[in-house]
Amino acid sequence: MSNHVIVDAFYLPNSIKLKNFQEKPIFVNGVNYLLRYPVIQKQELQEIAAAVKENRRTYLATLPTSEIVAKIDKVIQLWLNPDYALRQLAESLVPAITGYDSDMVRLELKKYMRTFRKRELLRFLDEEFDQPAILDEFRPRKSGGMSRAFGPSTIFHIFSGNVPGVQLWSLVMGLLLKSAAIGKTSLSEPLLPVLFLQALKEVDEALAESMAVIPWKGGTVELEQAAVDWGEAVIVYGSNQTVEAIKKRTSVHKKLLSYGHKISMALIGKEALTADHFAKTLHKVAEDVSIYDQQSCLSPQVIYVEKDGVLSPKQFAQGLAGELERYHLKRPRARLTGEEAMAIQNIRNQYHLKSLSSDKVAVYSSKEETAWTVIYQEEPAFSGTPLNRTVHVYAIDKLEAAADLLKSYETYLQSCGLAVEPARLFSITSLLGAVGVNRFCPIGEMNSAKPGWHHDGGFNLIELVRMVDMERNLEYEMEKYDEDVE
């Protein structure tokens, strides 16, 4: 055992001492690591819940929001240092745990951490509250009177494990609202939020005492129900099945934010396919498809390509295939389960058969197993894919017509990457926004949502707070009870 480096894949308050653990060996860069997971019972979870709630009451709840932001910023400054030990540990172990390319993880992790710097968090707070100090004290309202926003005292977070780092966004939201947190991580990626909280402990140990992150097997009803009952609010990421299961267990009186399955797309105007632009356009789209192997809902599964450009939609599909192959050679896709590989083979076979009877369908795919797949269709439609760098390319006469194709799928629509001339920007975004698309960005940036974006079309912090109003005449009426009143 002495030849192994033990890494805890959980984070708990100092007062909690667990006894039962499982260990998973990982060999990386000549080092033998043992990832240690706790095996907890309901009573232990309740003890953890009580501890973080009490620690929140005595410290986190007393901090001004500006001080919390400053402390988070200090954590981020640590992570932005390439020599920071926890960052180096994450860059070594997260690729080994998830199977993602190490260079991809390193670059995306650095980019992602920047979204939590002080100036970005201040923008995020200003986006949601006219006066962020409303989280600390009663503030004047434009219509008269005063208001204060109270965050939930406790939040139970249920994290998916498909994209490293998403958990941090939810934990930071909770910190800004002064909420104690229990985060249930996925066994497929339990480490990054733990390392983040270890860094927070270095900056302010008392602040980190209000947080706990624990992995357990999804669907463990006894533990999940105990955590749901404890949380004043619940935030859940995952499949639609996971979201629905948690909704059924959550009281209607609790705040519940859920982020289930969504599909994103890209729209490529003919003006982005000229001799000056088409190479960069193809490269950017390939990056959007490839980063984290489309596991993020922000990554495109569908691409509409406008006709009458210098590059035809079919040539675009062929060029995208070439770019995906180049990206794969540089940053290979993660290894798949047998079920995931079979799903890609099935969709390839389905469209290969169609291509035999119609020249309006073509399949371009990697020779090396299922590394990437481009399915071209001349008749535009809308359909998801098995992910893992599998994408539909549809030819379309005019991009504006995509709105009619999408209007039946409103509940599934997420982001849209755009490459169009300025004169068309607002007409296209208005048409697609009306049918359910809730985020627009340039191609090449689809996986990099900015702080303050309205996730799935809603607010973030505002959805969780409870507003308390002091009516305008209350202050004046209370003057009567001042002994020194005129």
C-alpha positions, 0 to 999 in steps of 0.5 A: 500500500505504501507504493500507492498515492491515495487520493480522496474522491470525496470532501467532508467537513473536518468533524466527520470521520468515516470508516468504510471505503472502497479503492480504485487503482489508477496508474498514470505517468509512472505513479500508482494512485488509489482513488478512495471512495466512502461507503456511507449509510443514511445515518452518516449522510444525515450527520454530514448534512447536519454538520455542513448546515451548522457550519453554514449558519455560523460562518458562510451565512455571515459573510457579505457577498463581495467577500465570498466573491473575493475568496472564490477569486483567490481559489481561481488564481491558484488554479490558473497557476500551471504549477499549482499542485491540485491543478497538476493532479487534476490534469493527470487524473481527470483524463485517466478517469474519464478517458478524455484526451489529456491535452483537451482536458488541460486546455478546457480546464484552464479556459473553464476556470477563468469563468469564475474570476472576480470580474466574471462573477461580478458580471454574473451577479449584476446580470441577475440582480440590479443590486447584488447587495440585496443578498446581504441586506434590504435595498431600496426598490424603484417602486418604493419600499425595500427588498432582500433576497435570501438564498436557500440555507441548504442545496442538494446538488446531483451532478452528472459525470460526462463533462468535467467542471460542470459541477463547479458552476453549481457549487459556486452558485450555492456559495454566492447564495450562502447555501450549505451544499451536499454534492452527489458526484457521479462515479464516472468523474468524482474528482474535480469538485473535490479538488476545487473544495480542497483549494477553497480550504486552502483559502478559507477553511471555515468556508469550505466546512459548509460543503460536502461532496460524496459519490454514490451509486445513482438510484440509491433511493435511501440516500437520495431521498435523505439528501432531497429531504434535507435540501431546501433546494435541489439542483439536478443534472443528468438524463431525463430519467434521472431528472424525472426520478428526482422530481417525483421525490421532491416536495412541491414546496422546494426549489428545484432546478433541473437540467436534462437532455438537450440538443444543440445545433449550428447554422452555417450561412453561405457567406461563411463558405466563401474561399476566404472563410470556409477553412476556418468555418470547418475547423471551428465546427469540428472543434465544437463537435469534438470537445468532450466528445459531444457529452455537453448539451452545448455541443452540436449534433445537427448542422444546417448548411445553406446552399449556393455557397462556394462550398456546397453542403455536401462538400461541407460534410466531406470537409468536416469529415477531414477536419474531424479526422485531423482533430482525432489524430491530435486529440483522440476520442475517449474509449467507448463502452460496447453499448456506445460503440454499437449505437454508432455502428447502428446509425452508420448502418441505417444511413449507409443503407439509405445511401445505397438507394439515394444520392441525397444521403451519404455517410463519411466515417473514420476507418479506425472504429467509431472515432467520428461520423458525419451523416449528410442528408439533402432533405433537411430534418432534425434528429439527435445522434449517439454523440461521441463525435457523430453529427448530422449535416443537412442541406437547407435552402435558407437558414431561416427555414430551420425554424419550421423544422425545429418548432416541434422540438422546443423542449429539447433545444439548447444552443445554436452556433452561428456563422452568418452575415450581420444583416441576417443575425437578428432575424435568424435569432428571433425566428429560432428563439421563438421556437425554443433555442435559448442561446446563440454564440459564434461557431467555435465557442459553443462549449464555452457558455459565458457567466450569466447566460440563462441556462435552458432559458431561465435565470440561475440565482434568481430561480433559487432565492426567496424575495422578502419585501418591506412595503413603502409605507412601513418606514414612515409608519414606524417613525411614530414609535420614535420617542424623539419624533416631531 
